Amino acid sequence: MPGEQDTQQTSGTLTGEQAERMLAEMNDVIRAGEEMRKLRAEMIKLFADFGWTQDRIAQLTGMSQPAVSKQVTKYKAGDPVPPTSLSLDQHDAPWLEGRLWGLAEEISERFESFDETARCARYVHAVARGKKRFTPQNVDELRRLVEEDLRARRAELPGGYRDAYDEISRGLDVPAKAMTTATTSALASPSVRRALARQIQRDRLPRGDA
């Protein structure tokens, strides 16, 4: 009730609404940390698949070699996983979402060079902090924001940005063919596939002027 909320505020205590907001923000940070630790563990498995040494993986992840060794040993005890393709031309939803994420990050950084803030910038920051997840609704929102940014700076942004967006958008509009259970289980997790696609998309976007 308003009267109760006012009393709590004037007596030097937090209102329930204030406490809820604070805890929600803390939970977001904690959850993001747990998700990033899980993602890092899965990426270590992937790096081992690529044939990287444990020393090299430890150097890249900032972990100790024994900690990396423990992760790799745990992974090798499971069933072997087929090699992960790094081709951009893949059509499952997590891969396309990762490409969209990478494109949005590049657009956001380009706008900063224009001393402007991209419409998609807040979404990009929220994803990085674990406050946004790749639900169908959020993906649709990110597509809309990227579309607006591409339209706003059409003359300045490299044409490859629009080409990439059109390809990603077509893929998201047309669901990929249903995969068999065996095929689905052989793929890396959605979070790993998004992370891979994000980085590969960024690396393959044009770096020059429009």
Number of C-alpha atoms within 10 A of each C-alpha: 5 7 8 9 14 12 13 14 14 10 8 8 12 15 15 12 9 12 12 12 11 11 11 12 13 12 13 15 15 13 15 18 14 13 14 16 12 14 17 14 17 19 20 23 21 19 15 19 16 11 8 12 14 20 14 14 20 17 13 10 14 10 12 13 17 12 12 24 17 10 17 20 12 11 18 13 8 8 8 10 15 11 12 14 11 11 9 16 12 15 17 18 20 21 25 26 28 26 27 27 29 24 23 29 20 20 23 23 15 17 18 13 9 11 9 11 16 25 21 22 22 12 22 20 14 12 15 14 15 17 16 16 13 18 10 12 10 13 17 14 14 22 21 13 18 25 18 15 21 21 12 13 16 14 11 13 21 18 15 14 18 17 12 16 20 13 14 24 17 12 19 22 8 10 11 12 8 9 10 9 8 8 10 12 11 15 15 18 13 17 19 21 23 23 19 21 25 23 15 17 20 19 13 11 17 13 12 7 9 13
